[in-house]
């Protein structure tokens, strides 16, 4: 990092670093679950049909021709780790320009970017090839179902422009205004599910097909906080003493305004058109249609006409996380009165209101569209 002050009112700063990320332990612990296989049977409480002598449904008749209390588990679900995978890391860099505007105000303009490599992502190492017929026959290893693999297969990048205006308390006014224009992209925002991001890729044989907005991307964010002391009372321009000073002195008004755009979300339809065993699939994106255009209402937040059903045994070509959800807009305010009883004894009265204008903060839209599409 370095800093340079070419004149009394200007400062320039820049820096870069490489940061290695803490690896997770769960993928290693999961390996111990392989020996037992996976099976889940729920007993009927009225008939008590499962017991220690016959703990599994249908255990008296199975493909392996074994008898209770032994059980036959076929089409194993396997948990694995990519052999020899390396530690994920991020390269981060920043450049900032600061300009003094008067004795109490400063303006900053900065750029922050990063590139992340070797990020961990869950995928199916036994991915089914789309097509008709039996799923197991189209798996590379038909003796298993999913092979849940964790590996260094994801990458990410982030770019942002940030503006900040700061005014220290001067003549009763303090101000902090911040705005960030940013874009975060990746082909996997985490190992586990994150607010609608898919646990597995649509096609584990095509990680580049997953490249899109991060599930936590926020394109625009504006935050401002202001504190204003009314100009009445001791040491102020008006009504320094007497009854007016006692009545109107010591009052402060503050507010925090927060406005940001929504998070990206992934559209899906609950029919397995590729015939790969997935519960949902991504639809096709109709040429010339924008999924985020049109009126945004509680009944229909995004343009469903922008999507169409793919041909049988094909993946949809709609990108990942292409629908933008509702943003956030709140205003918190407070009114304070400081009553000085002399010396260091001060009584403060506060009236605070959160989201004072009662602006609705909507949840994310339901992304599962009707199956006929």
Residue pairs with C-beta under 8 A, 6 or more apart in sequence:
1 13
1 14
1 15
1 16
2 13
2 14
2 15
3 11
3 12
3 13
4 11
4 12
4 13
5 11
5 12
6 12
8 100
9 99
9 100
10 97
10 98
10 99
10 100
11 97
11 98
11 99
12 95
12 96
12 97
12 98
13 94
13 95
13 96
13 98
14 93
14 94
14 95
14 96
15 93
15 94
16 91
16 92
16 93
16 94
17 91
17 92
17 93
18 89
18 90
18 91
18 92
19 89
19 90
19 92
20 87
20 88
20 89
21 87
21 88
21 89
21 90
23 87
23 88
23 120
24 120
24 191
26 191
27 79
27 81
27 120
27 150
27 191
28 81
30 79
30 148
31 79
31 80
31 81
33 79
34 76
34 78
34 79
37 73
37 76
37 77
38 73
38 76
38 77
39 56
39 71
39 73
41 50
41 55
41 56
41 57
43 49
43 50
44 50
49 57
50 56
50 57
52 69
53 68
53 69
54 60
54 68
54 69
55 68
55 69
55 71
56 71
59 68
59 69
59 70
59 71
59 72
60 67
60 68
62 71
62 72
63 72
63 74
64 72
64 74
65 72
66 72
75 136
75 143
75 144
75 145
76 143
76 144
76 145
77 144
77 145
77 146
77 148
78 126
78 144
78 145
78 146
78 147
78 148
79 147
79 148
80 125
80 147
80 148
80 149
80 150
81 149
81 150
81 151
82 149
82 150
82 151
82 152
82 153
85 118
85 120
85 150
85 151
85 152
86 118
86 152
87 118
88 116
88 117
88 118
88 119
88 120
88 152
89 116
89 117
89 118
90 114
90 115
90 116
90 117
91 114
91 115
91 116
91 117
92 112
92 113
92 114
93 112
93 113
93 114
94 110
94 111
94 112
94 113
95 110
95 111
96 108
96 109
96 110
96 111
97 108
97 109
97 110
98 106
98 107
98 108
99 106
99 107
99 108
100 106
101 107
103 170
104 167
104 168
104 169
104 170
105 165
105 166
105 167
105 168
105 175
106 165
106 166
107 163
107 164
107 165
107 166
108 162
108 163
108 164
108 165
108 166
109 161
109 162
109 163
110 161
110 162
110 164
111 159
111 160
111 161
111 162
112 158
112 159
112 160
112 162
113 157
113 158
113 159
113 160
114 156
114 157
114 158
115 155
115 156
115 157
116 155
116 156
116 157
116 158
116 186
117 152
117 155
118 152
118 155
119 152
119 153
119 154
119 155
119 156
119 186
119 188
120 150
120 151
120 152
120 153
120 154
120 191
121 150
121 151
121 153
121 154
121 187
121 188
121 191
121 201
121 207
122 148
122 149
122 150
122 191
122 192
122 199
122 200
123 149
123 151
123 153
123 200
123 201
123 204
123 207
124 146
124 147
124 148
124 149
124 200
124 201
124 204
125 147
125 148
125 149
125 204
126 139
126 140
126 141
126 144
126 145
126 146
126 147
127 139
127 140
127 203
127 204
127 205
127 276
128 135
128 138
128 139
128 275
128 276
128 277
129 138
129 139
129 276
130 274
130 275
130 276
130 313
130 314
130 315
131 138
131 275
131 313
132 275
132 313
133 275
135 275
135 276
135 277
136 142
136 145
139 145
141 147
150 191
153 187
153 188
153 207
154 186
154 187
154 188
154 207
155 186
155 187
156 184
156 185
156 186
156 187
156 189
156 214
157 184
157 185
157 186
158 182
158 183
158 184
158 185
159 182
159 183
160 180
160 181
160 182
160 183
161 180
161 181
161 182
162 178
162 179
162 180
162 181
163 177
163 178
163 179
163 180
164 176
164 177
164 178
164 179
165 175
165 176
165 177
165 178
166 175
166 176
166 177
167 173
167 174
167 175
167 176
168 174
169 227
172 228
172 229
172 230
172 231
172 236
173 226
173 227
173 228
173 229
174 226
174 227
174 228
175 224
175 225
175 226
175 227
176 224
176 225
176 226
177 223
177 224
178 221
178 222
178 223
178 224
179 220
179 221
179 222
179 223
180 218
180 220
180 221
181 219
181 220
182 217
182 218
182 219
182 221
183 213
183 217
183 219
184 213
184 214
184 216
184 217
185 211
185 212
185 213
185 214
185 217
186 211
186 212
186 214
187 201
187 207
187 208
187 210
187 211
187 212
187 320
188 197
188 201
188 207
188 210
189 197
189 214
189 215
189 216
190 197
190 215
192 199
193 199
194 215
194 216
195 215
195 216
195 263
195 364
196 215
196 265
196 266
196 364
196 367
197 215
197 266
197 321
198 266
198 320
200 278
201 207
201 209
201 210
202 209
202 210
202 278
202 281
202 282
202 315
202 316
202 320
203 209
203 315
209 315
210 320
211 320
212 264
212 319
212 320
212 321
212 322
213 264
213 320
213 321
213 322
214 264
214 321
215 263
215 264
215 265
215 266
215 321
216 263
217 263
217 264
217 321
218 260
218 261
218 262
218 263
219 261
219 324
220 259
220 260
220 261
220 327
221 259
221 260
221 261
222 257
222 258
222 259
222 260
223 256
223 257
223 258
223 259
224 256
224 257
225 254
225 255
225 256
225 257
226 254
226 255
227 252
227 253
227 254
228 252
228 253
228 254
229 236
229 251
229 252
230 236
230 248
230 249
230 251
230 252
230 253
231 237
231 238
232 238
232 239
232 244
232 245
232 248
232 249
232 251
233 239
233 240
233 245
233 246
233 248
233 249
233 250
234 240
234 241
234 245
234 249
236 249
238 244
238 248
239 245
239 248
239 249
250 337
250 338
250 339
250 340
251 335
251 336
251 337
252 335
252 336
252 337
252 338
253 333
253 334
253 335
253 336
254 333
254 334
254 336
255 331
255 332
255 333
255 334
256 331
256 332
256 333
257 330
257 331
258 328
258 329
258 330
258 331
258 332
259 327
259 328
259 329
259 330
260 327
260 328
260 329
261 324
261 327
262 324
262 325
262 326
262 327
262 328
262 364
263 324
263 325
263 364
264 321
264 322
264 323
264 324
264 325
265 321
265 323
265 324
265 325
265 364
265 365
265 367
266 282
266 320
266 321
266 322
266 323
266 367
267 282
267 283
267 291
267 302
267 307
267 318
267 322
267 323
267 367
267 369
268 280
268 281
268 282
268 283
268 367
268 368
268 369
269 280
269 281
269 282
269 283
269 307
269 309
269 316
269 368
269 369
269 370
269 371
269 373
270 279
270 280
270 368
270 371
271 281
271 371
272 278
272 279
272 281
273 281
273 309
273 310
273 311
273 312
273 313
273 314
273 316
274 281
274 310
274 313
274 314
274 315
275 312
275 313
280 368
281 310
281 315
281 316
282 315
282 316
282 317
282 318
282 320
283 307
283 308
283 309
283 310
283 316
283 318
283 369
283 373
284 307
284 308
284 309
284 310
284 316
284 317
284 318
285 291
285 306
285 307
285 308
285 316
285 317
285 318
285 319
285 322
286 305
286 306
286 307
286 308
289 303
289 305
289 306
290 303
290 306
291 302
291 303
291 306
291 307
291 318
291 322
291 323
292 302
292 303
292 322
292 323
292 324
293 303
293 306
294 303
296 302
296 326
298 362
301 323
301 325
301 326
301 365
302 323
302 324
302 365
304 369
307 318
307 369
307 373
308 373
309 372
309 373
310 316
310 317
323 365
323 367
325 362
325 364
325 365
326 361
326 362
326 363
326 364
326 365
328 361
329 359
329 361
330 354
330 355
330 359
330 361
331 355
331 356
331 357
331 359
332 352
332 353
332 354
332 355
332 356
333 352
333 353
333 356
334 350
334 351
334 352
334 353
335 350
335 351
336 348
336 349
336 350
336 351
337 348
337 349
338 346
338 347
338 348
339 346
339 347
339 348
339 349
340 346
341 347
355 361
